[in-house]
Amino acid sequence: MPPRPSATRPVTTSTPSNPSSRPPSRPSSRPPSRPSSRPPSPTSPTSPISPVVSSNPSSKRASLASIGASPPKEAITSPTDETVPKKTLVWLDCDPGHDDAMAIILAGYHPSIELLGISTVHGNQTLPKTTYNAASFLKASGLRHLKVVPGQAAPLVKFPIVANEIHGDSGLDGSTLLPNPDPSTILHSEKAVVYMAQLFAKQPRKITLVATGPLTNVALLLTLYPEVKSKIDKIVLMGGAIGPGNRTPVAEFNIVVDPEAAHIVLHSGLPIHMIPLDVTHRAIVTGEVLTQLRSTCAPDSKFCQLLVDLLLFYYETYKAVFGFKEGPPLHDPCAVAYVIDPSIFEVRDMRVEVVTHDGHACGQTICDIYNLSPHFKNVQMAVNIDPEALFDLMLNAWSEADSRSPLNDPENLADLPLAPADTDPLPYLRQSSTDNVAVTMLNKDGRVTNDIRQAVDFILSTPDSEKPRKMRRIRFSRGTVTGYKKTNKDPAAPPAFYTLDSLVHAIMTKDVEFSDYLMQAVMKDVNVVNVVDRQDAIEWLTGKRKESTHVVSGAGKVAIEGKK
């Protein structure tokens, strides 16, 4: 690939603190810097924070040349010399998601960060899809050495919510260039919370935990392993809102999806740094940013095309749903940027509480911007951002990733199968195991999994248009789950659970959305009983396990009927 001309502005944030840790990056050809002032998005709720912001964050921002830069050569006496800045140890908990994917690039390529790994959580899409997306994007961006650990599939208390309207049915819609992930990237041996606790305990230095999705994994980690708090330097999260929300009139998506988890995290006693919606709505991916992205990459870069495809899809959904006309907000990279250089943000200490009870205010973050509460200020809240500085970081990270992406290496393309939009979206997530259940999916490749939860989630949550053509049913019988083809005699062919325990497990773990499915239990000498409440159904089903012969799940209402 021919070298490109040097940038008109020095690119310094991609200089590694240890020059031998990475191959040299390609020089950037980005045009001159943009004006630092950027009008906020029409939907940016600026009035609630205008009394708090007292200065432009760019006026006190540290020089980008000092971030992660190596000391002068004459000062380097050994690789362990104290003059060499230590990288910040970071763990990223996310739910990819278009903006999560960009946060992965920034965390993976900025020289001041040592990214230890990634945990995934439900949120923008179901857990299998966010896990697949994280592993796939790591491969596409040349970060194949990192591992992905699946976390929690559902909130602590509430029902799961996904953001199809923003991120699409896959959670990362918009491009056909995403590759299938390497199977070894996804670790199934431990749940994310267990893995994180074990990994954190082994680290010689404290870790910065960055969370860009619902806080379920983080809350469980702090609750089940309170000793891990001593290994956490701070928690930086993208979530909450001082003003209006983006999922309800008052609640931001990441918080309202699991408000109980957010409450636990905010009351954990750890240093909490929150990047709210009010700030991220100022980090807009404009047409100018896309132009600079294209100029940063090689003209024929497939990886650049992947990024542009994803960002354009993200733009279209944000325009359709929220009316953002200038471009979509890049929420999650703001949390990573805060770790790299907090001085590009204006920050205030304040008391923040989360509404957890059901109702119109559920998930609202109540922010005491005027310091009226007598309680301890538990959050350092960002109230403003220098967007130009954020995109300086992003453009450098995009350039680094472009120089290492296997999508741009013709020699690697033979080993890089691309995932067509109409194929099974979870091919590599069907490889974990349990002791007593085998699952066979009758798709073109006859893939096999031993994980019921992944099979149930795929069958019941994936639209028919995305499923393999031969697979329309899932059947549990004597520990075996098999996909069955639709027949003319049974055009509806709803998913069938042939052991009641399997259905109860699916309901109680929230892999089945109760309100969207018809459940019929054929019992011994039991009359038809209509059940309209999820908990009533669980109690009824669990009390009748021994009498059950089979259960059928489909769409519509809820009913339990007996043999005739």
BELTAMO-V379367 format. One line per field, one symbol per residue. phi: phi as a letter, one per 30 degrees, with the letter a starting at -180 (. if undefined). psi: psi as a letter, one per 40 degrees, with the letter a starting at -180 (. if undefined). A space follows every 10 residues. Layout:
phi->???
psi->???
This chain:
phi->.ddcddddce ccdcdddbed dbddddddbd dedddddbdd eecddcddcd dcdcaddddc ddeddddidd deedddcadc eddddddddb cccbbeiddd ddddddddcd ddccddlbcc belebdeedd dedddddedd cicdddcccd cdcaddbddd bbcedccidd jbdkbccddd ddeddcccdb dedddddddd ddddbdcccc bcbeceeddd edddbddded ccdaccbcli adcdcbcbeb bdeedddbdd ddddddcdid dccccdeedd dcccdddddd ddddddcdec dddddedded dddddddddd dcidcdlddc ededdddddd adddccbbda dbbcdcddkd ceidcdcddc hddddedcbc cdbabcdddd dedddddedd dddbdddcce dcddcbddce dccedbdcdc bdbbdbbcbc cdcdcidbbc cddddddddd cdeedcdeed cbbbbcahic cbdbddbddb ddhdebccbd eddeddddci dcdedcbdbb cdcdhbddbc bccededddd dddcedcdca bccackbbbb bcdc
psi->hiiiiiidhh hdeehidhde diiiiiiifi iiiiidhhhi idehgddded edheihddde hihddeheii iideehdide ieehhiihhh hhhighhddd ddddddddeh eehhhdahii iibdaidddd dddddddddd effeeiihhh bheiiddiii hifdedeide efieieehih ihdedhhedi iddddddddd dehdiiihhh heaifddddd ddddgdeede ehdihhihii hdbiaedide hidddddgdd ddddddfeei hhhhhidddd eeghgidddd ddddddiidf hddddddddd dddddddddd defhddiihg cddddddddd gdeeihiihi hhihheiiad ehehhhhgde fdheihhehh hheiigdddd dddddddddd ddeehedehd deddeghihi deihefdeef eiiidehhhh hgadefiiie hdddddddde ehiddeiide heihhhhfeh hhhiiiiddg ddgihhhehd ddddddddef ehhdeeihhh hhihfhihhh hehddddddd ddefddeidi hhhaicahih iii.
